[in-house]
Amino acid sequence: MSTKQTSASAPRAFDVQPGWVRCPPHRWPSLRRVRKPGQRAAVLWLLVAGTLCAASLYAYAQCSAPARPHRLPPDPYAPVVYVALGDSTVYGVGATSPERTYVRRLYERLRAVYPQARLANLGVSGATAAVVVAGQLAAAVQQEPTLVTLSIGPNDITTHRELADFARDIDTIMSTLRTKTSTVLVVNLIPDLAVTPRFQSGPHAAQVGRRAEEFNAALSRSACTQGAVVVDLFTRSRAELPRHPEFVAEDGYHPSDLGYARWAELMWEGIAPRLPEAGKR
């Protein structure tokens, strides 16, 4: 992940809408025509990225009736309420101050569009999807949110929760927000834990990577049926973290200040299409 704003020549984050994943257009070159090692590596990455995107398409194909997402209000003076749900990445573990978390960065961007917006950060370090259901969901509904972000799943993986239990909790979270509020719900896929220093050289790298893909499929299916916007951090983290170790905090697992800045950029790409035209910046 780049520490700078994405340039016009750089590949954009995937635009993900309920029921569909739009992959960046590529012309897939043949490896037999590529002779230089550096070029071969680039081509191999494009092929891997295409495979991952195809996997995302498959997950979304399981949703036969995608729901349309809500939109943010056209009035810039509307009393917008942003509620953040999730785990330690929402709480901000790894950041040097609360202002440098991805939630706070998103909130500041939101306030540039809606000056009266307010924030309720309900994130708890160590939270699983079950914790969100039991300890955060009711409070979120009471806030009558306009925007909700959900970042959850890594602790479900590392504590060996069953996929079916995770999927049930995710369905509960998203369906409750869909039926009891008119919020715009933006959920990020779980980053590829296998490329973090904590796991990349250990014996469990392949397992946590595979589990992340399985749990992300559950997130994607629920998001499709409940009209949530999905931000694909899995593909981005797999591509960018190996090239940008500065995105990881000293604990080798959580995002650093720079990592949270990049996280906020990608989340904003999911939020921006739900803004009125004047606010898409």
Backbone as numpy.savetxt, mean C-alpha at the origin, in Angstrom:
# Nx Ny Nz CAx CAy CAz Cx Cy Cz
13.39 2.23 -4.35 12.55 3.43 -4.35 13.42 4.67 -4.35
13.11 5.59 -5.19 13.93 6.79 -5.33 13.63 7.77 -4.22
14.64 8.48 -3.77 14.43 9.50 -2.75 13.96 10.79 -3.37
13.95 10.90 -4.70 13.52 12.10 -5.38 12.13 11.88 -5.95
11.47 12.99 -6.36 10.21 12.88 -7.03 10.39 12.07 -8.30
9.39 11.27 -8.64 9.48 10.45 -9.83 9.55 11.33 -11.06
10.56 11.13 -11.89 10.72 11.95 -13.08 9.83 11.45 -14.18
9.73 12.26 -15.26 8.88 11.89 -16.38 9.38 10.64 -17.06
10.69 10.40 -16.99 11.25 9.25 -17.68 11.23 7.98 -16.84
10.98 8.12 -15.54 10.99 6.96 -14.66 9.65 6.24 -14.74
9.62 4.92 -14.50 8.35 4.20 -14.52 7.46 4.65 -13.39
6.17 4.86 -13.69 5.23 5.30 -12.68 4.74 4.10 -11.87
4.26 4.40 -10.66 3.64 3.34 -9.87 2.41 2.84 -10.60
2.08 1.57 -10.42 0.93 1.01 -11.07 -0.32 1.75 -10.59
-1.20 2.11 -11.51 -2.48 2.71 -11.16 -3.45 1.57 -10.90
-3.86 1.40 -9.67 -4.66 0.26 -9.30 -6.05 0.73 -8.92
-7.05 0.21 -9.59 -8.43 0.54 -9.29 -9.15 -0.75 -8.89
-10.29 -0.63 -8.19 -11.02 -1.82 -7.81 -11.37 -2.65 -9.04
-11.02 -3.93 -9.01 -11.35 -4.83 -10.09 -10.35 -4.84 -11.22
-9.31 -4.02 -11.14 -8.38 -3.95 -12.27 -7.01 -3.47 -11.81
-5.97 -3.97 -12.43 -4.62 -3.49 -12.22 -4.08 -3.05 -13.57
-3.70 -1.78 -13.69 -3.14 -1.33 -14.95 -1.63 -1.35 -14.86
-1.01 -2.17 -15.70 0.43 -2.29 -15.71 1.02 -1.29 -16.68
2.25 -0.80 -16.42 2.89 0.09 -17.36 3.11 -0.62 -18.69
2.91 0.07 -19.83 3.11 -0.59 -21.11 4.58 -0.90 -21.34
4.87 -2.09 -21.78 6.24 -2.48 -22.11 6.23 -3.28 -23.40
7.28 -3.17 -24.18 7.54 -4.11 -25.24 8.60 -5.06 -24.73
8.23 -6.31 -24.57 9.13 -7.24 -23.92 10.20 -7.71 -24.89
11.47 -7.31 -24.70 12.54 -7.71 -25.60 12.96 -9.15 -25.37
13.61 -9.71 -26.37 14.13 -11.06 -26.25 15.51 -11.03 -25.62
15.74 -11.95 -24.66 17.05 -12.01 -24.02 18.13 -12.38 -25.01
17.77 -13.12 -26.06 18.78 -13.54 -27.03 19.34 -12.37 -27.83
18.60 -11.27 -27.85 19.06 -10.09 -28.59 19.86 -9.14 -27.71
19.93 -9.43 -26.43 20.62 -8.54 -25.49 21.94 -9.17 -25.11
23.03 -8.46 -25.36 24.35 -9.03 -25.16 25.04 -8.51 -23.90
24.85 -7.23 -23.56 25.56 -6.66 -22.42 24.94 -7.14 -21.11
25.79 -7.48 -20.10 25.26 -7.98 -18.82 24.27 -7.03 -18.16
24.60 -5.72 -18.18 23.71 -4.76 -17.54 22.35 -4.71 -18.22
22.36 -4.81 -19.54 21.10 -4.79 -20.27 20.31 -6.07 -20.01
21.02 -7.20 -19.93 20.34 -8.46 -19.63 19.65 -8.41 -18.27
20.32 -7.79 -17.28 19.72 -7.67 -15.94 18.45 -6.82 -16.00
18.52 -5.73 -16.77 17.34 -4.85 -16.90 16.19 -5.59 -17.55
16.50 -6.36 -18.60 15.45 -7.10 -19.28 14.85 -8.16 -18.36
15.71 -8.84 -17.60 15.21 -9.84 -16.66 14.26 -9.21 -15.65
14.61 -8.00 -15.17 13.71 -7.34 -14.22 12.37 -7.01 -14.85
12.38 -6.55 -16.13 11.12 -6.25 -16.79 10.25 -7.50 -16.88
10.88 -8.63 -17.18 10.12 -9.87 -17.26 9.54 -10.26 -15.91
10.35 -10.08 -14.85 9.85 -10.37 -13.49 8.70 -9.45 -13.14
8.86 -8.14 -13.44 7.80 -7.18 -13.13 6.52 -7.53 -13.87
6.66 -7.95 -15.12 5.49 -8.35 -15.88 4.80 -9.55 -15.28
5.58 -10.50 -14.78 5.01 -11.68 -14.15 4.25 -11.30 -12.88
4.85 -10.39 -12.08 4.19 -9.96 -10.85 2.90 -9.24 -11.15
2.94 -8.39 -12.20 1.72 -7.66 -12.54 0.65 -8.62 -13.02
1.05 -9.63 -13.80 0.09 -10.64 -14.25 -0.52 -11.37 -13.06
0.30 -11.62 -12.02 -0.23 -12.26 -10.81 -1.26 -11.38 -10.13
-1.01 -10.07 -10.11 -1.98 -9.14 -9.54 -3.27 -9.14 -10.35
-3.13 -9.18 -11.67 -4.31 -9.24 -12.52 -5.12 -10.50 -12.21
-4.43 -11.61 -11.99 -5.13 -12.85 -11.68 -5.91 -12.71 -10.37
-5.28 -12.12 -9.36 -5.97 -11.94 -8.08 -7.23 -11.09 -8.25
-7.11 -10.02 -9.05 -8.26 -9.17 -9.25 -9.33 -9.85 -10.10
-8.90 -10.78 -10.96 -9.87 -11.47 -11.80 -10.83 -12.32 -10.98
-10.45 -12.67 -9.74 -11.32 -13.46 -8.89 -12.54 -12.66 -8.42
-12.51 -11.36 -8.60 -13.62 -10.49 -8.20 -14.47 -10.23 -9.44
-15.66 -10.81 -9.48 -16.50 -10.71 -10.67 -17.36 -9.46 -10.69
-17.52 -8.82 -9.52 -18.40 -7.64 -9.45 -17.72 -6.54 -8.66
-16.73 -5.85 -9.24 -16.02 -4.80 -8.50 -16.94 -3.65 -8.12
-16.77 -3.15 -6.91 -17.55 -2.01 -6.45 -16.82 -0.72 -6.78
-17.58 0.31 -7.07 -16.98 1.60 -7.40 -16.54 2.30 -6.12
-15.36 2.91 -6.12 -14.90 3.62 -4.92 -15.62 4.95 -4.75
-15.67 5.41 -3.52 -16.19 6.74 -3.25 -15.18 7.79 -3.72
-15.62 9.03 -3.70 -14.74 10.14 -4.06 -14.68 11.13 -2.91
-13.60 11.89 -2.86 -13.47 12.95 -1.85 -14.31 14.15 -2.26
-14.73 14.96 -1.29 -15.69 16.03 -1.59 -15.11 17.12 -2.49
-15.95 17.73 -3.33 -15.48 18.81 -4.21 -15.22 20.12 -3.47
-15.83 20.30 -2.31 -15.69 21.54 -1.54 -14.37 21.54 -0.77
-13.44 22.45 -1.08 -12.16 22.46 -0.37 -12.29 22.81 1.11
-13.43 23.34 1.51 -13.62 23.69 2.93 -14.47 22.66 3.66
-14.66 21.51 3.04 -15.40 20.43 3.70 -14.61 19.93 4.91
-15.31 19.51 5.96 -14.63 19.02 7.17 -14.11 17.59 6.98
-13.08 17.45 6.18 -12.53 16.14 5.86 -11.87 15.51 7.09
-12.13 14.23 7.31 -11.53 13.49 8.41 -10.73 12.33 7.82
-9.45 12.30 8.11 -8.56 11.22 7.66 -8.26 10.32 8.84
-8.60 9.04 8.71 -8.34 8.05 9.74 -7.34 7.03 9.20
-6.27 6.80 9.95 -5.25 5.83 9.56 -5.36 4.60 10.45
-5.52 3.44 9.82 -5.64 2.17 10.54 -4.43 1.30 10.25
-4.03 0.50 11.24 -2.97 -0.45 10.94 -1.99 -0.68 12.07
-0.76 -0.97 11.66 0.27 -1.49 12.56 1.37 -0.46 12.83
2.58 -0.96 13.07 3.70 -0.09 13.44 4.09 0.88 12.33
3.81 0.54 11.07 4.12 1.48 9.99 3.18 2.67 10.01
1.99 2.48 10.56 1.04 3.57 10.73 1.41 4.38 11.97
1.77 3.68 13.03 2.23 4.35 14.25 3.51 5.14 13.99
4.39 4.60 13.13 5.59 5.33 12.73 6.89 4.80 13.26
6.95 3.52 13.62 8.20 2.93 14.09 9.24 3.02 12.97
10.42 3.52 13.32 11.49 3.70 12.35 11.70 5.14 11.94
10.68 5.98 12.09 10.79 7.40 11.78 11.44 8.13 12.95
12.13 9.21 12.66 12.81 9.97 13.71 11.88 10.92 14.44
10.69 11.17 13.87 9.70 12.02 14.52 8.34 11.72 13.91
7.25 12.04 14.62 5.91 11.79 14.06 5.68 12.51 12.73
6.31 13.67 12.55 6.11 14.43 11.32 6.68 13.73 10.09
7.57 12.75 10.30 8.22 12.08 9.18 7.60 10.73 8.83
6.49 10.38 9.47 5.79 9.14 9.14 5.01 9.33 7.84
4.64 8.22 7.22 3.88 8.36 5.98 2.49 8.93 6.24
1.90 8.60 7.39 0.56 9.10 7.71 0.57 10.62 7.84
1.56 11.14 8.56 1.62 12.59 8.73 1.93 13.31 7.41
2.76 12.69 6.59 3.06 13.29 5.29 1.81 13.34 4.41
1.02 12.26 4.43 -0.23 12.27 3.68 -1.18 13.35 4.21
-1.23 13.46 5.52 -2.11 14.45 6.13 -1.74 15.86 5.70
-0.46 16.16 5.65 -0.04 17.50 5.22 -0.41 17.75 3.77
-0.30 16.75 2.92 -0.71 16.91 1.52 -2.22 17.09 1.43
-2.95 16.38 2.28 -4.40 16.51 2.29 -4.82 17.90 2.73
-4.12 18.43 3.72 -4.44 19.78 4.20 -4.17 20.86 3.15
-3.29 20.59 2.22 -3.05 21.54 1.14 -4.27 21.65 0.23
-5.09 20.59 0.21 -6.32 20.59 -0.59 -7.52 20.95 0.27
-7.55 20.43 1.50 -8.65 20.66 2.44 -8.06 21.27 3.72
-8.01 22.58 3.82 -7.34 23.23 4.97 -7.94 22.86 6.33
-9.21 22.45 6.35 -9.85 22.12 7.62 -9.77 20.62 7.95
-9.02 19.88 7.19 -8.92 18.44 7.43 -8.30 18.15 8.79
-8.73 17.06 9.39 -8.13 16.63 10.65 -7.76 15.15 10.56
-6.86 14.74 11.43 -6.28 13.40 11.39 -6.56 12.64 12.67
-6.92 11.36 12.54 -7.00 10.44 13.68 -6.15 9.22 13.32
-4.98 9.13 13.94 -4.08 8.01 13.69 -4.33 6.96 14.76
-4.92 5.84 14.34 -5.27 4.77 15.27 -4.30 3.60 15.22
-3.21 3.75 14.48 -2.25 2.68 14.33 -1.60 2.26 15.64
-1.37 0.95 15.78 -0.78 0.38 16.99 0.35 -0.55 16.58
1.51 -0.38 17.20 2.64 -1.25 16.90 2.30 -2.70 17.25
2.60 -3.61 16.35 2.33 -5.02 16.57 0.95 -5.47 16.15
0.13 -4.57 15.63 -1.25 -4.92 15.31 -1.33 -5.93 14.16
-2.27 -6.84 14.29 -2.68 -7.73 13.21 -4.04 -7.25 12.70
-4.54 -7.91 11.66 -5.87 -7.56 11.18 -6.92 -7.78 12.26
-6.73 -8.79 13.10 -7.67 -9.04 14.20 -7.67 -7.88 15.20
-6.53 -7.30 15.44 -6.44 -6.15 16.35 -7.16 -4.95 15.75
-7.04 -4.76 14.45 -7.78 -3.67 13.81 -9.28 -3.87 13.98
-9.76 -5.10 13.79 -11.18 -5.38 13.95 -11.63 -5.11 15.39
-10.84 -5.58 16.35 -11.25 -5.50 17.75 -11.02 -4.12 18.37
-9.95 -3.44 17.95 -9.57 -2.23 18.67 -9.53 -0.93 17.90
-9.69 -1.00 16.58 -9.59 0.23 15.78 -10.83 0.51 14.93
-11.50 -0.51 14.50 -12.57 -0.35 13.51 -13.74 0.47 14.03
-14.21 0.16 15.23 -15.36 0.90 15.77 -15.02 2.37 15.96
-13.80 2.64 16.44 -13.37 4.03 16.62 -13.30 4.75 15.28
-12.87 4.04 14.26 -12.81 4.65 12.93 -14.19 5.03 12.43
-15.15 4.15 12.59 -16.52 4.43 12.15 -17.09 5.62 12.90
-16.80 5.71 14.19 -17.30 6.83 15.00 -16.77 8.17 14.52
-15.61 8.16 13.89 -15.02 9.41 13.38 -15.74 9.92 12.14
-16.61 9.12 11.54 -17.27 9.46 10.28 -16.23 9.91 9.24
-15.31 9.01 8.90 -14.16 9.41 8.09 -14.51 9.71 6.64
-13.74 10.59 6.06 -13.81 10.90 4.64 -12.78 10.09 3.87
-11.63 9.85 4.52 -10.54 9.08 3.94 -10.00 8.13 5.00
-9.80 6.87 4.63 -9.18 5.88 5.51 -8.04 5.22 4.76
-6.89 5.11 5.40 -5.82 4.27 4.86 -5.64 3.07 5.78
-5.36 1.93 5.17 -5.18 0.69 5.91 -3.86 0.06 5.52
-2.99 -0.13 6.51 -1.70 -0.80 6.32 -1.61 -1.92 7.34
-1.79 -3.14 6.90 -1.86 -4.27 7.82 -1.39 -5.54 7.11
-0.90 -6.50 7.89 -0.55 -7.80 7.33 0.78 -8.37 7.74
1.86 -7.57 7.84 3.14 -8.17 8.20 3.12 -8.94 9.52
2.43 -8.41 10.54 2.39 -9.12 11.82 1.53 -10.39 11.74
0.55 -10.39 10.85 -0.23 -11.61 10.63 0.67 -12.70 10.05
1.61 -12.29 9.20 2.53 -13.25 8.60 3.54 -13.74 9.62
4.17 -12.82 10.34 5.26 -13.21 11.24 4.77 -13.91 12.50
3.48 -13.77 12.83 2.92 -14.51 13.97 2.20 -15.77 13.51
2.34 -16.10 12.23 1.84 -17.37 11.68 0.33 -17.51 11.76
-0.39 -16.40 11.52 -1.84 -16.51 11.46 -2.26 -17.26 10.21
-3.38 -17.92 10.29 -3.91 -18.63 9.14 -4.41 -17.63 8.11
-4.19 -17.94 6.84 -4.63 -17.06 5.76 -6.14 -16.84 5.81
-6.90 -17.88 6.09 -8.36 -17.76 6.13 -8.81 -16.80 7.22
-8.12 -16.81 8.37 -8.47 -15.89 9.45 -8.15 -14.45 9.06
-7.01 -14.26 8.42 -6.64 -12.92 7.94 -7.67 -12.43 6.93
-8.02 -13.28 5.97 -8.97 -12.88 4.93 -10.32 -12.51 5.54
-10.77 -13.27 6.54 -12.03 -12.95 7.20 -11.98 -11.59 7.87
-10.87 -11.30 8.57 -10.75 -10.01 9.24 -10.69 -8.85 8.24
-9.97 -9.06 7.14 -9.90 -8.01 6.12 -11.27 -7.74 5.53
-12.04 -8.80 5.27 -13.40 -8.62 4.76 -14.25 -7.84 5.75
-14.08 -8.14 7.04 -14.85 -7.42 8.07 -14.49 -5.94 8.09
-13.21 -5.64 8.02 -12.77 -4.24 8.04 -13.34 -3.48 6.85
-13.14 -4.04 5.67 -13.53 -3.30 4.47 -15.04 -3.22 4.31
-15.75 -4.32 4.60 -17.21 -4.28 4.45 -17.85 -3.34 5.47
-17.30 -3.30 6.68 -17.83 -2.38 7.70 -17.65 -0.93 7.27
-16.46 -0.60 6.78 -16.22 0.77 6.33 -17.09 1.11 5.12
-17.31 0.13 4.25 -18.13 0.36 3.06 -19.59 0.61 3.41
-20.12 -0.15 4.36 -21.55 -0.06 4.66 -21.89 0.99 5.70
-20.95 1.31 6.58 -21.27 2.23 7.67 -20.68 3.63 7.48
-19.89 3.83 6.44 -19.33 5.15 6.16 -19.37 5.38 4.64
-19.05 6.59 4.25 -18.91 6.90 2.81 -17.45 7.25 2.51
-16.54 6.62 3.22 -15.13 6.95 3.13 -14.50 6.47 1.83
-13.47 7.15 1.41 -12.53 6.64 0.41 -11.54 5.77 1.18
-11.50 4.48 0.85 -10.60 3.55 1.52 -9.43 3.22 0.61
-8.21 3.47 1.10 -7.00 3.18 0.35 -6.18 2.19 1.17
-5.91 1.03 0.60 -5.17 -0.02 1.29 -3.91 -0.35 0.51
-2.80 -0.47 1.22 -1.58 -0.87 0.52 -1.35 -2.37 0.66
-0.84 -2.97 -0.40 -0.40 -4.35 -0.32 0.81 -4.44 0.60
1.00 -5.60 1.19 2.12 -5.82 2.09 3.42 -5.76 1.29
4.40 -4.97 1.73 5.69 -4.99 1.04 6.32 -6.38 1.07
7.26 -6.61 0.19 7.95 -7.91 0.16 8.92 -7.98 1.34
8.51 -8.64 2.40 9.32 -8.74 3.61 10.64 -9.45 3.35
10.69 -10.29 2.32 11.88 -11.09 2.05 13.07 -10.25 1.61
12.83 -9.02 1.15 13.95 -8.18 0.69 14.44 -7.24 1.78
13.85 -7.29 2.98 14.36 -6.48 4.09 15.58 -7.16 4.69
16.51 -6.38 5.26 17.69 -6.99 5.88 17.36 -8.04 6.94
16.24 -7.87 7.63 15.89 -8.84 8.68 15.69 -10.23 8.11
15.19 -10.35 6.89 14.84 -11.65 6.34 15.67 -12.08 5.14
16.27 -11.15 4.41 16.79 -11.49 3.09 17.88 -12.56 3.10
18.66 -12.63 4.14 19.73 -13.63 4.19 19.42 -14.79 5.13
18.22 -14.80 5.66 17.87 -15.83 6.64 17.15 -17.01 6.02
16.86 -18.00 6.84 16.23 -19.23 6.33 14.75 -19.09 6.01
14.12 -17.97 6.44 12.68 -17.83 6.26 12.31 -16.86 5.14
13.28 -16.40 4.37 13.02 -15.40 3.33 11.99 -15.89 2.33
12.18 -17.07 1.80 11.26 -17.59 0.79 9.85 -17.75 1.37
9.78 -18.20 2.61 8.47 -18.43 3.23 7.71 -17.13 3.41
8.38 -16.10 3.97 7.66 -14.84 4.20 7.32 -14.16 2.88
8.17 -14.32 1.87 7.86 -13.75 0.57 6.63 -14.41 -0.04
6.55 -15.72 0.06 5.40 -16.46 -0.48 4.13 -16.12 0.30
4.25 -16.02 1.62 3.09 -15.68 2.44 2.59 -14.27 2.14
3.52 -13.35 1.90 3.11 -11.99 1.55 2.27 -11.99 0.27
2.67 -12.78 -0.71 1.89 -12.85 -1.95 0.50 -13.43 -1.68
0.40 -14.45 -0.86 -0.90 -15.06 -0.55 -1.79 -14.08 0.21
-1.23 -13.39 1.18 -2.02 -12.43 1.96 -2.42 -11.24 1.10
-1.55 -10.84 0.18 -1.88 -9.74 -0.72 -3.02 -10.10 -1.65
-3.09 -11.35 -2.06 -4.21 -11.78 -2.89 -5.53 -11.62 -2.13
-5.52 -11.93 -0.84 -6.72 -11.76 -0.01 -7.08 -10.28 0.12
-6.08 -9.44 0.32 -6.32 -8.00 0.38 -6.93 -7.50 -0.93
-6.38 -7.94 -2.05 -6.84 -7.49 -3.36 -8.28 -7.91 -3.63
-8.62 -9.14 -3.31 -9.97 -9.62 -3.56 -10.99 -8.84 -2.74
-10.68 -8.61 -1.46 -11.61 -7.87 -0.61 -11.73 -6.42 -1.08
-10.63 -5.82 -1.46 -10.65 -4.44 -1.93 -11.52 -4.30 -3.17
-11.45 -5.30 -4.04 -12.25 -5.26 -5.26 -13.73 -5.26 -4.95
-14.17 -6.16 -4.08 -15.59 -6.26 -3.79 -16.11 -5.11 -2.95
-15.23 -4.43 -2.22 -15.67 -3.36 -1.32 -15.31 -1.96 -1.83
-14.81 -1.85 -3.04 -14.56 -0.54 -3.61 -13.39 0.21 -3.02
-12.38 -0.52 -2.54 -11.18 0.12 -2.00 -10.14 0.30 -3.10
-9.32 1.32 -2.95 -8.22 1.56 -3.87 -6.99 0.84 -3.31
-6.28 0.12 -4.18 -5.11 -0.65 -3.76 -3.84 0.01 -4.27
-2.86 0.14 -3.38 -1.53 0.65 -3.74 -0.56 -0.52 -3.63
0.12 -0.83 -4.71 0.95 -2.03 -4.78 2.35 -1.76 -4.24
2.52 -1.88 -2.93 3.84 -1.73 -2.33 4.68 -3.00 -2.47
4.04 -4.13 -2.74 4.80 -5.37 -2.88 5.75 -5.28 -4.09
5.21 -4.95 -5.23 6.03 -4.87 -6.44 7.09 -3.78 -6.31
6.69 -2.64 -5.77 7.63 -1.53 -5.62 8.76 -1.87 -4.65
8.42 -2.48 -3.53 9.47 -2.80 -2.55 10.44 -3.82 -3.12
9.94 -4.81 -3.83 10.81 -5.82 -4.42 11.76 -5.19 -5.44
11.29 -4.19 -6.16 12.12 -3.54 -7.17 13.10 -2.54 -6.58
12.67 -1.81 -5.54 13.41 -0.63 -5.12 14.26 -0.82 -3.87
13.80 -1.64 -2.92 14.57 -1.77 -1.68 15.98 -2.32 -1.89
16.19 -3.29 -2.77 17.57 -3.75 -2.96 18.50 -2.66 -3.47
17.95 -1.67 -4.17 18.77 -0.58 -4.70 18.83 0.62 -3.76
17.98 0.62 -2.75 17.91 1.78 -1.83 17.85 1.29 -0.38
18.95 0.79 0.15 18.95 0.34 1.54 18.65 1.46 2.52
18.81 2.71 2.09 18.53 3.85 2.98 17.04 3.99 3.27
16.20 3.25 2.57 14.77 3.29 2.84 14.38 2.46 4.06
15.33 1.71 4.62 15.05 0.86 5.77 15.73 1.43 7.00
15.03 1.42 8.12 15.56 1.95 9.38 16.66 1.05 9.93
17.29 1.49 11.01 18.41 0.75 11.58 18.03 -0.63 12.09
16.73 -0.85 12.34 16.32 -2.18 12.82 16.27 -3.20 11.70
16.52 -2.76 10.46 16.55 -3.68 9.33 15.20 -4.16 8.88
14.14 -3.48 9.30 12.79 -3.97 9.00 11.80 -2.86 8.69
11.69 -1.88 9.59 10.73 -0.80 9.39 11.30 0.26 8.43
10.43 1.07 7.83 10.92 2.14 6.97 11.69 3.20 7.77
12.64 3.82 7.11 13.33 4.99 7.65 12.53 6.23 7.26
13.04 7.40 7.61 12.39 8.65 7.17 12.24 8.68 5.66
13.30 8.27 4.94 13.24 8.26 3.48 12.26 7.20 2.99
12.23 6.07 3.67 11.28 5.02 3.30 9.84 5.47 3.47
9.56 6.17 4.57 8.21 6.67 4.77 7.85 7.75 3.75
8.83 8.55 3.36 8.57 9.56 2.33 8.15 8.90 1.03
8.84 7.81 0.67 8.50 7.10 -0.55 7.13 6.42 -0.41
6.87 5.84 0.74 5.57 5.22 1.02 4.45 6.24 0.82
4.64 7.44 1.35 3.63 8.49 1.23 3.41 8.88 -0.23
4.49 8.95 -1.01 4.35 9.26 -2.44 3.46 8.25 -3.13
3.70 6.98 -2.86 2.94 5.94 -3.54 1.49 5.90 -3.06
1.27 6.14 -1.78 -0.10 6.19 -1.28 -0.86 7.37 -1.88
-0.17 8.48 -2.05 -0.83 9.65 -2.63 -1.26 9.38 -4.07
-0.51 8.57 -4.78 -0.90 8.21 -6.13 -2.22 7.44 -6.14
-2.51 6.74 -5.07 -3.80 6.07 -4.96 -4.91 7.01 -4.55
-4.57 8.05 -3.78 -5.57 9.01 -3.30 -5.93 10.03 -4.37
-4.95 10.50 -5.12 -5.14 11.61 -6.05 -6.30 11.41 -7.02
-6.51 10.22 -7.60 -7.65 10.07 -8.51 -9.02 10.24 -7.85
-9.07 10.19 -6.53 -10.33 10.37 -5.81 -10.57 11.83 -5.43
-9.62 12.71 -5.73 -9.74 14.12 -5.42 -10.51 14.84 -6.51
-11.10 16.01 -6.19 -11.62 16.86 -7.26 -10.47 17.29 -8.17
-10.77 17.69 -9.38 -9.76 17.99 -10.38 -8.71 18.98 -9.86
-9.15 20.01 -9.14 -8.22 21.04 -8.68 -7.24 20.52 -7.66
-7.58 19.40 -6.99 -6.72 18.91 -5.93 -5.75 17.83 -6.37
-5.74 17.46 -7.63 -4.86 16.37 -8.09 -3.46 16.89 -8.34
-2.76 17.11 -7.24 -1.39 17.62 -7.35 -0.54 17.04 -6.24
